[in-house]
Amino acid sequence: MMRFLHAKRGPERLLETVTESVDEVRGGQHNGTLLKAALVAGGVAALTAGSAAISSLRRRIETDS
């Protein structure tokens, strides 16, 4: 009997991906990758905060002038 492939929907794929990622983290296989990802995320957050601070200062200077 011929079986059709079961195409996974978005939520099913997402759940599978998250489950696999959590399993890999628990296994300790990708600690270096996690560290790099955390550093990149921290850098992006710092740049975003710095940009917002500069924009705020510029607005204050413009309104005072």
PDBQT receptor file of N, H, CA, C and O in Angstrom, charges set to zero:
ATOM      1  N   MET A   1       0.841  -1.178   0.000  1.00  0.00    +0.000 N 
ATOM      2  CA  MET A   1       0.000   0.000   0.000  1.00  0.00    +0.000 C 
ATOM      3  C   MET A   1       0.891   1.248   0.000  1.00  0.00    +0.000 C 
ATOM      4  O   MET A   1       1.895   1.302   0.711  1.00  0.00    +0.000 OA
ATOM      5  N   MET A   2       0.527   2.215  -0.778  1.00  0.00    +0.000 N 
ATOM      6  H   MET A   2      -0.287   2.171  -1.356  1.00  0.00    +0.000 HD
ATOM      7  CA  MET A   2       1.305   3.440  -0.906  1.00  0.00    +0.000 C 
ATOM      8  C   MET A   2       0.892   4.435   0.172  1.00  0.00    +0.000 C 
ATOM      9  O   MET A   2      -0.291   4.725   0.352  1.00  0.00    +0.000 OA
ATOM     10  N   ARG A   3       1.898   4.954   0.887  1.00  0.00    +0.000 N 
ATOM     11  H   ARG A   3       2.859   4.719   0.740  1.00  0.00    +0.000 HD
ATOM     12  CA  ARG A   3       1.607   5.946   1.933  1.00  0.00    +0.000 C 
ATOM     13  C   ARG A   3       2.070   7.310   1.466  1.00  0.00    +0.000 C 
ATOM     14  O   ARG A   3       3.140   7.449   0.872  1.00  0.00    +0.000 OA
ATOM     15  N   PHE A   4       1.269   8.299   1.735  1.00  0.00    +0.000 N 
ATOM     16  H   PHE A   4       0.400   8.187   2.218  1.00  0.00    +0.000 HD
ATOM     17  CA  PHE A   4       1.632   9.662   1.386  1.00  0.00    +0.000 C 
ATOM     18  C   PHE A   4       2.498  10.253   2.492  1.00  0.00    +0.000 C 
ATOM     19  O   PHE A   4       2.339   9.930   3.669  1.00  0.00    +0.000 OA
ATOM     20  N   LEU A   5       3.389  11.097   2.100  1.00  0.00    +0.000 N 
ATOM     21  H   LEU A   5       3.518  11.359   1.143  1.00  0.00    +0.000 HD
ATOM     22  CA  LEU A   5       4.228  11.771   3.090  1.00  0.00    +0.000 C 
ATOM     23  C   LEU A   5       3.371  12.714   3.916  1.00  0.00    +0.000 C 
ATOM     24  O   LEU A   5       2.495  13.401   3.392  1.00  0.00    +0.000 OA
ATOM     25  N   HIS A   6       3.629  12.734   5.175  1.00  0.00    +0.000 N 
ATOM     26  H   HIS A   6       4.341  12.175   5.601  1.00  0.00    +0.000 HD
ATOM     27  CA  HIS A   6       2.893  13.616   6.079  1.00  0.00    +0.000 C 
ATOM     28  C   HIS A   6       3.674  14.924   6.200  1.00  0.00    +0.000 C 
ATOM     29  O   HIS A   6       4.701  14.976   6.877  1.00  0.00    +0.000 OA
ATOM     30  N   ALA A   7       3.198  15.957   5.558  1.00  0.00    +0.000 N 
ATOM     31  H   ALA A   7       2.363  15.914   5.008  1.00  0.00    +0.000 HD
ATOM     32  CA  ALA A   7       3.857  17.262   5.642  1.00  0.00    +0.000 C 
ATOM     33  C   ALA A   7       3.546  17.893   6.989  1.00  0.00    +0.000 C 
ATOM     34  O   ALA A   7       2.384  18.020   7.374  1.00  0.00    +0.000 OA
ATOM     35  N   LYS A   8       4.589  18.283   7.695  1.00  0.00    +0.000 N 
ATOM     36  H   LYS A   8       5.533  18.180   7.382  1.00  0.00    +0.000 HD
ATOM     37  CA  LYS A   8       4.381  18.892   9.013  1.00  0.00    +0.000 C 
ATOM     38  C   LYS A   8       3.965  20.341   8.850  1.00  0.00    +0.000 C 
ATOM     39  O   LYS A   8       4.436  21.049   7.960  1.00  0.00    +0.000 OA
ATOM     40  N   ARG A   9       3.088  20.755   9.713  1.00  0.00    +0.000 N 
ATOM     41  H   ARG A   9       2.705  20.180  10.436  1.00  0.00    +0.000 HD
ATOM     42  CA  ARG A   9       2.641  22.141   9.719  1.00  0.00    +0.000 C 
ATOM     43  C   ARG A   9       3.643  22.979  10.488  1.00  0.00    +0.000 C 
ATOM     44  O   ARG A   9       4.536  22.446  11.146  1.00  0.00    +0.000 OA
ATOM     45  N   GLY A  10       3.495  24.283  10.403  1.00  0.00    +0.000 N 
ATOM     46  H   GLY A  10       2.769  24.717   9.869  1.00  0.00    +0.000 HD
ATOM     47  CA  GLY A  10       4.387  25.218  11.075  1.00  0.00    +0.000 C 
ATOM     48  C   GLY A  10       4.572  24.946  12.557  1.00  0.00    +0.000 C 
ATOM     49  O   GLY A  10       5.707  24.812  13.014  1.00  0.00    +0.000 OA
ATOM     50  N   PRO A  11       3.476  24.860  13.332  1.00  0.00    +0.000 N 
ATOM     51  CA  PRO A  11       3.637  24.612  14.774  1.00  0.00    +0.000 C 
ATOM     52  C   PRO A  11       4.318  23.289  15.088  1.00  0.00    +0.000 C 
ATOM     53  O   PRO A  11       5.091  23.192  16.042  1.00  0.00    +0.000 OA
ATOM     54  N   GLU A  12       4.028  22.258  14.275  1.00  0.00    +0.000 N 
ATOM     55  H   GLU A  12       3.400  22.336  13.500  1.00  0.00    +0.000 HD
ATOM     56  CA  GLU A  12       4.665  20.956  14.506  1.00  0.00    +0.000 C 
ATOM     57  C   GLU A  12       6.164  21.039  14.252  1.00  0.00    +0.000 C 
ATOM     58  O   GLU A  12       6.958  20.486  15.013  1.00  0.00    +0.000 OA
ATOM     59  N   ARG A  13       6.550  21.732  13.183  1.00  0.00    +0.000 N 
ATOM     60  H   ARG A  13       5.905  22.181  12.565  1.00  0.00    +0.000 HD
ATOM     61  CA  ARG A  13       7.972  21.912  12.876  1.00  0.00    +0.000 C 
ATOM     62  C   ARG A  13       8.668  22.708  13.965  1.00  0.00    +0.000 C 
ATOM     63  O   ARG A  13       9.778  22.372  14.379  1.00  0.00    +0.000 OA
ATOM     64  N   LEU A  14       8.010  23.767  14.429  1.00  0.00    +0.000 N 
ATOM     65  H   LEU A  14       7.109  24.040  14.093  1.00  0.00    +0.000 HD
ATOM     66  CA  LEU A  14       8.589  24.604  15.473  1.00  0.00    +0.000 C 
ATOM     67  C   LEU A  14       8.804  23.809  16.747  1.00  0.00    +0.000 C 
ATOM     68  O   LEU A  14       9.865  23.904  17.365  1.00  0.00    +0.000 OA
ATOM     69  N   LEU A  15       7.809  23.024  17.148  1.00  0.00    +0.000 N 
ATOM     70  H   LEU A  15       6.948  22.947  16.646  1.00  0.00    +0.000 HD
ATOM     71  CA  LEU A  15       7.922  22.208  18.357  1.00  0.00    +0.000 C 
ATOM     72  C   LEU A  15       9.062  21.198  18.223  1.00  0.00    +0.000 C 
ATOM     73  O   LEU A  15       9.825  20.989  19.165  1.00  0.00    +0.000 OA
ATOM     74  N   GLU A  16       9.171  20.583  17.064  1.00  0.00    +0.000 N 
ATOM     75  H   GLU A  16       8.551  20.753  16.299  1.00  0.00    +0.000 HD
ATOM     76  CA  GLU A  16      10.240  19.610  16.841  1.00  0.00    +0.000 C 
ATOM     77  C   GLU A  16      11.612  20.281  16.916  1.00  0.00    +0.000 C 
ATOM     78  O   GLU A  16      12.536  19.737  17.521  1.00  0.00    +0.000 OA
ATOM     79  N   THR A  17      11.747  21.445  16.311  1.00  0.00    +0.000 N 
ATOM     80  H   THR A  17      10.996  21.887  15.820  1.00  0.00    +0.000 HD
ATOM     81  CA  THR A  17      13.019  22.163  16.330  1.00  0.00    +0.000 C 
ATOM     82  C   THR A  17      13.395  22.571  17.746  1.00  0.00    +0.000 C 
ATOM     83  O   THR A  17      14.546  22.410  18.153  1.00  0.00    +0.000 OA
ATOM     84  N   VAL A  18      12.446  23.093  18.494  1.00  0.00    +0.000 N 
ATOM     85  H   VAL A  18      11.512  23.225  18.164  1.00  0.00    +0.000 HD
ATOM     86  CA  VAL A  18      12.717  23.511  19.875  1.00  0.00    +0.000 C 
ATOM     87  C   VAL A  18      13.095  22.304  20.723  1.00  0.00    +0.000 C 
ATOM     88  O   VAL A  18      14.025  22.375  21.526  1.00  0.00    +0.000 OA
ATOM     89  N   THR A  19      12.385  21.208  20.550  1.00  0.00    +0.000 N 
ATOM     90  H   THR A  19      11.630  21.151  19.897  1.00  0.00    +0.000 HD
ATOM     91  CA  THR A  19      12.678  19.993  21.319  1.00  0.00    +0.000 C 
ATOM     92  C   THR A  19      14.087  19.488  21.020  1.00  0.00    +0.000 C 
ATOM     93  O   THR A  19      14.822  19.116  21.935  1.00  0.00    +0.000 OA
ATOM     94  N   GLU A  20      14.461  19.474  19.753  1.00  0.00    +0.000 N 
ATOM     95  H   GLU A  20      13.864  19.776  19.010  1.00  0.00    +0.000 HD
ATOM     96  CA  GLU A  20      15.803  19.028  19.385  1.00  0.00    +0.000 C 
ATOM     97  C   GLU A  20      16.860  19.964  19.954  1.00  0.00    +0.000 C 
ATOM     98  O   GLU A  20      17.898  19.505  20.430  1.00  0.00    +0.000 OA
ATOM     99  N   SER A  21      16.611  21.262  19.911  1.00  0.00    +0.000 N 
ATOM    100  H   SER A  21      15.768  21.635  19.524  1.00  0.00    +0.000 HD
ATOM    101  CA  SER A  21      17.574  22.230  20.442  1.00  0.00    +0.000 C 
ATOM    102  C   SER A  21      17.759  22.064  21.938  1.00  0.00    +0.000 C 
ATOM    103  O   SER A  21      18.884  22.105  22.436  1.00  0.00    +0.000 OA
ATOM    104  N   VAL A  22      16.656  21.875  22.662  1.00  0.00    +0.000 N 
ATOM    105  H   VAL A  22      15.742  21.842  22.258  1.00  0.00    +0.000 HD
ATOM    106  CA  VAL A  22      16.742  21.692  24.113  1.00  0.00    +0.000 C 
ATOM    107  C   VAL A  22      17.498  20.409  24.433  1.00  0.00    +0.000 C 
ATOM    108  O   VAL A  22      18.298  20.380  25.369  1.00  0.00    +0.000 OA
ATOM    109  N   ASP A  23      17.258  19.357  23.674  1.00  0.00    +0.000 N 
ATOM    110  H   ASP A  23      16.609  19.380  22.914  1.00  0.00    +0.000 HD
ATOM    111  CA  ASP A  23      17.972  18.096  23.895  1.00  0.00    +0.000 C 
ATOM    112  C   ASP A  23      19.475  18.264  23.681  1.00  0.00    +0.000 C 
ATOM    113  O   ASP A  23      20.278  17.715  24.435  1.00  0.00    +0.000 OA
ATOM    114  N   GLU A  24      19.852  19.025  22.650  1.00  0.00    +0.000 N 
ATOM    115  H   GLU A  24      19.199  19.471  22.038  1.00  0.00    +0.000 HD
ATOM    116  CA  GLU A  24      21.273  19.250  22.389  1.00  0.00    +0.000 C 
ATOM    117  C   GLU A  24      21.915  20.080  23.490  1.00  0.00    +0.000 C 
ATOM    118  O   GLU A  24      23.054  19.823  23.882  1.00  0.00    +0.000 OA
ATOM    119  N   VAL A  25      21.192  21.074  23.989  1.00  0.00    +0.000 N 
ATOM    120  H   VAL A  25      20.268  21.283  23.671  1.00  0.00    +0.000 HD
ATOM    121  CA  VAL A  25      21.725  21.903  25.066  1.00  0.00    +0.000 C 
ATOM    122  C   VAL A  25      21.917  21.062  26.318  1.00  0.00    +0.000 C 
ATOM    123  O   VAL A  25      22.938  21.177  26.996  1.00  0.00    +0.000 OA
ATOM    124  N   ARG A  26      20.949  20.226  26.625  1.00  0.00    +0.000 N 
ATOM    125  H   ARG A  26      20.119  20.132  26.075  1.00  0.00    +0.000 HD
ATOM    126  CA  ARG A  26      21.057  19.362  27.802  1.00  0.00    +0.000 C 
ATOM    127  C   ARG A  26      22.219  18.394  27.662  1.00  0.00    +0.000 C 
ATOM    128  O   ARG A  26      22.861  18.042  28.651  1.00  0.00    +0.000 OA
ATOM    129  N   GLY A  27      22.488  17.966  26.448  1.00  0.00    +0.000 N 
ATOM    130  H   GLY A  27      21.965  18.252  25.645  1.00  0.00    +0.000 HD
ATOM    131  CA  GLY A  27      23.583  17.043  26.214  1.00  0.00    +0.000 C 
ATOM    132  C   GLY A  27      24.937  17.723  26.316  1.00  0.00    +0.000 C 
ATOM    133  O   GLY A  27      25.959  17.042  26.401  1.00  0.00    +0.000 OA
ATOM    134  N   GLY A  28      24.970  19.045  26.310  1.00  0.00    +0.000 N 
ATOM    135  H   GLY A  28      24.140  19.598  26.241  1.00  0.00    +0.000 HD
ATOM    136  CA  GLY A  28      26.212  19.785  26.434  1.00  0.00    +0.000 C 
ATOM    137  C   GLY A  28      27.070  19.735  25.185  1.00  0.00    +0.000 C 
ATOM    138  O   GLY A  28      28.276  19.971  25.256  1.00  0.00    +0.000 OA
ATOM    139  N   GLN A  29      26.478  19.436  24.053  1.00  0.00    +0.000 N 
ATOM    140  H   GLN A  29      25.498  19.244  23.995  1.00  0.00    +0.000 HD
ATOM    141  CA  GLN A  29      27.245  19.279  22.831  1.00  0.00    +0.000 C 
ATOM    142  C   GLN A  29      27.630  20.606  22.194  1.00  0.00    +0.000 C 
ATOM    143  O   GLN A  29      28.619  20.672  21.464  1.00  0.00    +0.000 OA
ATOM    144  N   HIS A  30      26.881  21.647  22.449  1.00  0.00    +0.000 N 
ATOM    145  H   HIS A  30      26.077  21.594  23.041  1.00  0.00    +0.000 HD
ATOM    146  CA  HIS A  30      27.095  22.903  21.744  1.00  0.00    +0.000 C 
ATOM    147  C   HIS A  30      27.313  24.068  22.700  1.00  0.00    +0.000 C 
ATOM    148  O   HIS A  30      26.771  25.151  22.480  1.00  0.00    +0.000 OA
ATOM    149  N   ASN A  31      28.081  23.872  23.738  1.00  0.00    +0.000 N 
ATOM    150  H   ASN A  31      28.521  22.993  23.918  1.00  0.00    +0.000 HD
ATOM    151  CA  ASN A  31      28.313  24.955  24.692  1.00  0.00    +0.000 C 
ATOM    152  C   ASN A  31      29.031  26.129  24.042  1.00  0.00    +0.000 C 
ATOM    153  O   ASN A  31      28.723  27.282  24.341  1.00  0.00    +0.000 OA
ATOM    154  N   GLY A  32      29.982  25.852  23.161  1.00  0.00    +0.000 N 
ATOM    155  H   GLY A  32      30.233  24.915  22.919  1.00  0.00    +0.000 HD
ATOM    156  CA  GLY A  32      30.694  26.922  22.461  1.00  0.00    +0.000 C 
ATOM    157  C   GLY A  32      29.757  27.727  21.577  1.00  0.00    +0.000 C 
ATOM    158  O   GLY A  32      29.849  28.953  21.512  1.00  0.00    +0.000 OA
ATOM    159  N   THR A  33      28.869  27.041  20.908  1.00  0.00    +0.000 N 
ATOM    160  H   THR A  33      28.794  26.045  20.961  1.00  0.00    +0.000 HD
ATOM    161  CA  THR A  33      27.903  27.710  20.036  1.00  0.00    +0.000 C 
ATOM    162  C   THR A  33      26.962  28.579  20.862  1.00  0.00    +0.000 C 
ATOM    163  O   THR A  33      26.630  29.696  20.462  1.00  0.00    +0.000 OA
ATOM    164  N   LEU A  34      26.535  28.069  22.009  1.00  0.00    +0.000 N 
ATOM    165  H   LEU A  34      26.804  27.162  22.334  1.00  0.00    +0.000 HD
ATOM    166  CA  LEU A  34      25.648  28.847  22.876  1.00  0.00    +0.000 C 
ATOM    167  C   LEU A  34      26.350  30.098  23.382  1.00  0.00    +0.000 C 
ATOM    168  O   LEU A  34      25.746  31.168  23.453  1.00  0.00    +0.000 OA
ATOM    169  N   LEU A  35      27.614  29.966  23.731  1.00  0.00    +0.000 N 
ATOM    170  H   LEU A  35      28.105  29.097  23.673  1.00  0.00    +0.000 HD
ATOM    171  CA  LEU A  35      28.376  31.123  24.201  1.00  0.00    +0.000 C 
ATOM    172  C   LEU A  35      28.488  32.179  23.109  1.00  0.00    +0.000 C 
ATOM    173  O   LEU A  35      28.300  33.367  23.369  1.00  0.00    +0.000 OA
ATOM    174  N   LYS A  36      28.791  31.751  21.897  1.00  0.00    +0.000 N 
ATOM    175  H   LYS A  36      28.943  30.785  21.686  1.00  0.00    +0.000 HD
ATOM    176  CA  LYS A  36      28.888  32.691  20.774  1.00  0.00    +0.000 C 
ATOM    177  C   LYS A  36      27.548  33.386  20.527  1.00  0.00    +0.000 C 
ATOM    178  O   LYS A  36      27.499  34.595  20.304  1.00  0.00    +0.000 OA
ATOM    179  N   ALA A  37      26.471  32.615  20.568  1.00  0.00    +0.000 N 
ATOM    180  H   ALA A  37      26.510  31.632  20.749  1.00  0.00    +0.000 HD
ATOM    181  CA  ALA A  37      25.139  33.192  20.347  1.00  0.00    +0.000 C 
ATOM    182  C   ALA A  37      24.807  34.208  21.434  1.00  0.00    +0.000 C 
ATOM    183  O   ALA A  37      24.230  35.258  21.151  1.00  0.00    +0.000 OA
ATOM    184  N   ALA A  38      25.170  33.897  22.674  1.00  0.00    +0.000 N 
ATOM    185  H   ALA A  38      25.639  33.044  22.904  1.00  0.00    +0.000 HD
ATOM    186  CA  ALA A  38      24.911  34.827  23.777  1.00  0.00    +0.000 C 
ATOM    187  C   ALA A  38      25.726  36.106  23.610  1.00  0.00    +0.000 C 
ATOM    188  O   ALA A  38      25.228  37.200  23.877  1.00  0.00    +0.000 OA
ATOM    189  N   LEU A  39      26.965  35.973  23.172  1.00  0.00    +0.000 N 
ATOM    190  H   LEU A  39      27.369  35.084  22.955  1.00  0.00    +0.000 HD
ATOM    191  CA  LEU A  39      27.797  37.162  22.952  1.00  0.00    +0.000 C 
ATOM    192  C   LEU A  39      27.251  38.026  21.824  1.00  0.00    +0.000 C 
ATOM    193  O   LEU A  39      27.241  39.252  21.930  1.00  0.00    +0.000 OA
ATOM    194  N   VAL A  40      26.802  37.403  20.760  1.00  0.00    +0.000 N 
ATOM    195  H   VAL A  40      26.810  36.407  20.674  1.00  0.00    +0.000 HD
ATOM    196  CA  VAL A  40      26.225  38.153  19.642  1.00  0.00    +0.000 C 
ATOM    197  C   VAL A  40      24.954  38.865  20.088  1.00  0.00    +0.000 C 
ATOM    198  O   VAL A  40      24.756  40.042  19.785  1.00  0.00    +0.000 OA
ATOM    199  N   ALA A  41      24.091  38.148  20.812  1.00  0.00    +0.000 N 
ATOM    200  H   ALA A  41      24.252  37.192  21.058  1.00  0.00    +0.000 HD
ATOM    201  CA  ALA A  41      22.837  38.755  21.285  1.00  0.00    +0.000 C 
ATOM    202  C   ALA A  41      23.124  39.910  22.238  1.00  0.00    +0.000 C 
ATOM    203  O   ALA A  41      22.454  40.941  22.181  1.00  0.00    +0.000 OA
ATOM    204  N   GLY A  42      24.106  39.748  23.107  1.00  0.00    +0.000 N 
ATOM    205  H   GLY A  42      24.650  38.911  23.154  1.00  0.00    +0.000 HD
ATOM    206  CA  GLY A  42      24.481  40.825  24.025  1.00  0.00    +0.000 C 
ATOM    207  C   GLY A  42      25.032  42.022  23.280  1.00  0.00    +0.000 C 
ATOM    208  O   GLY A  42      24.737  43.165  23.632  1.00  0.00    +0.000 OA
ATOM    209  N   GLY A  43      25.824  41.774  22.259  1.00  0.00    +0.000 N 
ATOM    210  H   GLY A  43      26.064  40.846  21.973  1.00  0.00    +0.000 HD
ATOM    211  CA  GLY A  43      26.375  42.862  21.454  1.00  0.00    +0.000 C 
ATOM    212  C   GLY A  43      25.291  43.632  20.722  1.00  0.00    +0.000 C 
ATOM    213  O   GLY A  43      25.323  44.861  20.663  1.00  0.00    +0.000 OA
ATOM    214  N   VAL A  44      24.342  42.911  20.170  1.00  0.00    +0.000 N 
ATOM    215  H   VAL A  44      24.316  41.913  20.218  1.00  0.00    +0.000 HD
ATOM    216  CA  VAL A  44      23.227  43.566  19.468  1.00  0.00    +0.000 C 
ATOM    217  C   VAL A  44      22.415  44.404  20.445  1.00  0.00    +0.000 C 
ATOM    218  O   VAL A  44      22.020  45.526  20.126  1.00  0.00    +0.000 OA
ATOM    219  N   ALA A  45      22.166  43.866  21.632  1.00  0.00    +0.000 N 
ATOM    220  H   ALA A  45      22.487  42.955  21.891  1.00  0.00    +0.000 HD
ATOM    221  CA  ALA A  45      21.401  44.616  22.636  1.00  0.00    +0.000 C 
ATOM    222  C   ALA A  45      22.160  45.877  23.053  1.00  0.00    +0.000 C 
ATOM    223  O   ALA A  45      21.555  46.935  23.225  1.00  0.00    +0.000 OA
ATOM    224  N   ALA A  46      23.464  45.772  23.215  1.00  0.00    +0.000 N 
ATOM    225  H   ALA A  46      23.956  44.913  23.075  1.00  0.00    +0.000 HD
ATOM    226  CA  ALA A  46      24.265  46.934  23.610  1.00  0.00    +0.000 C 
ATOM    227  C   ALA A  46      24.261  48.000  22.514  1.00  0.00    +0.000 C 
ATOM    228  O   ALA A  46      24.122  49.189  22.803  1.00  0.00    +0.000 OA
ATOM    229  N   LEU A  47      24.410  47.583  21.273  1.00  0.00    +0.000 N 
ATOM    230  H   LEU A  47      24.523  46.617  21.038  1.00  0.00    +0.000 HD
ATOM    231  CA  LEU A  47      24.386  48.545  20.164  1.00  0.00    +0.000 C 
ATOM    232  C   LEU A  47      23.026  49.229  20.052  1.00  0.00    +0.000 C 
ATOM    233  O   LEU A  47      22.952  50.430  19.792  1.00  0.00    +0.000 OA
ATOM    234  N   THR A  48      21.965  48.475  20.247  1.00  0.00    +0.000 N 
ATOM    235  H   THR A  48      22.025  47.499  20.458  1.00  0.00    +0.000 HD
ATOM    236  CA  THR A  48      20.619  49.047  20.189  1.00  0.00    +0.000 C 
ATOM    237  C   THR A  48      20.414  50.066  21.304  1.00  0.00    +0.000 C 
ATOM    238  O   THR A  48      19.870  51.146  21.073  1.00  0.00    +0.000 OA
ATOM    239  N   ALA A  49      20.850  49.721  22.509  1.00  0.00    +0.000 N 
ATOM    240  H   ALA A  49      21.292  48.844  22.697  1.00  0.00    +0.000 HD
ATOM    241  CA  ALA A  49      20.710  50.646  23.639  1.00  0.00    +0.000 C 
ATOM    242  C   ALA A  49      21.551  51.897  23.419  1.00  0.00    +0.000 C 
ATOM    243  O   ALA A  49      21.109  53.006  23.719  1.00  0.00    +0.000 OA
ATOM    244  N   GLY A  50      22.756  51.724  22.900  1.00  0.00    +0.000 N 
ATOM    245  H   GLY A  50      23.116  50.823  22.656  1.00  0.00    +0.000 HD
ATOM    246  CA  GLY A  50      23.609  52.877  22.619  1.00  0.00    +0.000 C 
ATOM    247  C   GLY A  50      23.009  53.787  21.567  1.00  0.00    +0.000 C 
ATOM    248  O   GLY A  50      23.047  55.010  21.698  1.00  0.00    +0.000 OA
ATOM    249  N   SER A  51      22.462  53.197  20.537  1.00  0.00    +0.000 N 
ATOM    250  H   SER A  51      22.432  52.203  20.431  1.00  0.00    +0.000 HD
ATOM    251  CA  SER A  51      21.824  53.984  19.481  1.00  0.00    +0.000 C 
ATOM    252  C   SER A  51      20.628  54.767  20.025  1.00  0.00    +0.000 C 
ATOM    253  O   SER A  51      20.435  55.932  19.675  1.00  0.00    +0.000 OA
ATOM    254  N   ALA A  52      19.835  54.135  20.870  1.00  0.00    +0.000 N 
ATOM    255  H   ALA A  52      19.992  53.189  21.154  1.00  0.00    +0.000 HD
ATOM    256  CA  ALA A  52      18.686  54.823  21.462  1.00  0.00    +0.000 C 
ATOM    257  C   ALA A  52      19.131  55.972  22.355  1.00  0.00    +0.000 C 
ATOM    258  O   ALA A  52      18.499  57.028  22.375  1.00  0.00    +0.000 OA
ATOM    259  N   ALA A  53      20.218  55.768  23.093  1.00  0.00    +0.000 N 
ATOM    260  H   ALA A  53      20.732  54.910  23.077  1.00  0.00    +0.000 HD
ATOM    261  CA  ALA A  53      20.727  56.827  23.966  1.00  0.00    +0.000 C 
ATOM    262  C   ALA A  53      21.218  58.016  23.150  1.00  0.00    +0.000 C 
ATOM    263  O   ALA A  53      20.957  59.165  23.505  1.00  0.00    +0.000 OA
ATOM    264  N   ILE A  54      21.927  57.743  22.058  1.00  0.00    +0.000 N 
ATOM    265  H   ILE A  54      22.139  56.809  21.770  1.00  0.00    +0.000 HD
ATOM    266  CA  ILE A  54      22.419  58.825  21.205  1.00  0.00    +0.000 C 
ATOM    267  C   ILE A  54      21.259  59.583  20.585  1.00  0.00    +0.000 C 
ATOM    268  O   ILE A  54      21.281  60.812  20.530  1.00  0.00    +0.000 OA
ATOM    269  N   SER A  55      20.245  58.865  20.118  1.00  0.00    +0.000 N 
ATOM    270  H   SER A  55      20.227  57.867  20.163  1.00  0.00    +0.000 HD
ATOM    271  CA  SER A  55      19.072  59.521  19.531  1.00  0.00    +0.000 C 
ATOM    272  C   SER A  55      18.366  60.399  20.560  1.00  0.00    +0.000 C 
ATOM    273  O   SER A  55      17.922  61.502  20.240  1.00  0.00    +0.000 OA
ATOM    274  N   SER A  56      18.263  59.919  21.777  1.00  0.00    +0.000 N 
ATOM    275  H   SER A  56      18.624  59.024  22.038  1.00  0.00    +0.000 HD
ATOM    276  CA  SER A  56      17.628  60.689  22.844  1.00  0.00    +0.000 C 
ATOM    277  C   SER A  56      18.405  61.973  23.127  1.00  0.00    +0.000 C 
ATOM    278  O   SER A  56      17.819  63.044  23.282  1.00  0.00    +0.000 OA
ATOM    279  N   LEU A  57      19.727  61.851  23.193  1.00  0.00    +0.000 N 
ATOM    280  H   LEU A  57      20.203  60.980  23.068  1.00  0.00    +0.000 HD
ATOM    281  CA  LEU A  57      20.551  63.035  23.426  1.00  0.00    +0.000 C 
ATOM    282  C   LEU A  57      20.419  64.051  22.295  1.00  0.00    +0.000 C 
ATOM    283  O   LEU A  57      20.339  65.255  22.536  1.00  0.00    +0.000 OA
ATOM    284  N   ARG A  58      20.398  63.558  21.073  1.00  0.00    +0.000 N 
ATOM    285  H   ARG A  58      20.463  62.579  20.877  1.00  0.00    +0.000 HD
ATOM    286  CA  ARG A  58      20.243  64.463  19.929  1.00  0.00    +0.000 C 
ATOM    287  C   ARG A  58      18.912  65.201  19.989  1.00  0.00    +0.000 C 
ATOM    288  O   ARG A  58      18.851  66.400  19.716  1.00  0.00    +0.000 OA
ATOM    289  N   ARG A  59      17.854  64.492  20.343  1.00  0.00    +0.000 N 
ATOM    290  H   ARG A  59      17.904  63.518  20.564  1.00  0.00    +0.000 HD
ATOM    291  CA  ARG A  59      16.536  65.137  20.441  1.00  0.00    +0.000 C 
ATOM    292  C   ARG A  59      16.540  66.214  21.519  1.00  0.00    +0.000 C 
ATOM    293  O   ARG A  59      15.968  67.288  21.334  1.00  0.00    +0.000 OA
ATOM    294  N   ARG A  60      17.182  65.926  22.635  1.00  0.00    +0.000 N 
ATOM    295  H   ARG A  60      17.647  65.054  22.785  1.00  0.00    +0.000 HD
ATOM    296  CA  ARG A  60      17.256  66.922  23.712  1.00  0.00    +0.000 C 
ATOM    297  C   ARG A  60      18.027  68.154  23.276  1.00  0.00    +0.000 C 
ATOM    298  O   ARG A  60      17.631  69.281  23.576  1.00  0.00    +0.000 OA
ATOM    299  N   ILE A  61      19.129  67.939  22.569  1.00  0.00    +0.000 N 
ATOM    300  H   ILE A  61      19.450  67.024  22.326  1.00  0.00    +0.000 HD
ATOM    301  CA  ILE A  61      19.932  69.068  22.088  1.00  0.00    +0.000 C 
ATOM    302  C   ILE A  61      19.144  69.898  21.091  1.00  0.00    +0.000 C 
ATOM    303  O   ILE A  61      19.206  71.127  21.125  1.00  0.00    +0.000 OA
ATOM    304  N   GLU A  62      18.396  69.239  20.191  1.00  0.00    +0.000 N 
ATOM    305  H   GLU A  62      18.346  68.241  20.163  1.00  0.00    +0.000 HD
ATOM    306  CA  GLU A  62      17.611  69.956  19.199  1.00  0.00    +0.000 C 
ATOM    307  C   GLU A  62      16.493  70.759  19.831  1.00  0.00    +0.000 C 
ATOM    308  O   GLU A  62      16.206  71.864  19.372  1.00  0.00    +0.000 OA
ATOM    309  N   THR A  63      15.853  70.243  20.869  1.00  0.00    +0.000 N 
ATOM    310  H   THR A  63      16.086  69.345  21.242  1.00  0.00    +0.000 HD
ATOM    311  CA  THR A  63      14.749  70.983  21.494  1.00  0.00    +0.000 C 
ATOM    312  C   THR A  63      15.279  72.149  22.335  1.00  0.00    +0.000 C 
ATOM    313  O   THR A  63      14.585  73.152  22.499  1.00  0.00    +0.000 OA
ATOM    314  N   ASP A  64      16.503  72.030  22.870  1.00  0.00    +0.000 N 
ATOM    315  H   ASP A  64      17.067  71.215  22.737  1.00  0.00    +0.000 HD
ATOM    316  CA  ASP A  64      17.087  73.113  23.651  1.00  0.00    +0.000 C 
ATOM    317  C   ASP A  64      17.563  74.268  22.769  1.00  0.00    +0.000 C 
ATOM    318  O   ASP A  64      17.664  75.404  23.232  1.00  0.00    +0.000 OA
ATOM    319  N   SER A  65      17.853  73.978  21.505  1.00  0.00    +0.000 N 
ATOM    320  H   SER A  65      17.771  73.055  21.129  1.00  0.00    +0.000 HD
ATOM    321  CA  SER A  65      18.382  75.016  20.606  1.00  0.00    +0.000 C 
ATOM    322  C   SER A  65      17.314  75.951  20.119  1.00  0.00    +0.000 C 
ATOM    323  O   SER A  65      17.603  76.875  19.358  1.00  0.00    +0.000 OA
TER     324      SER A  65
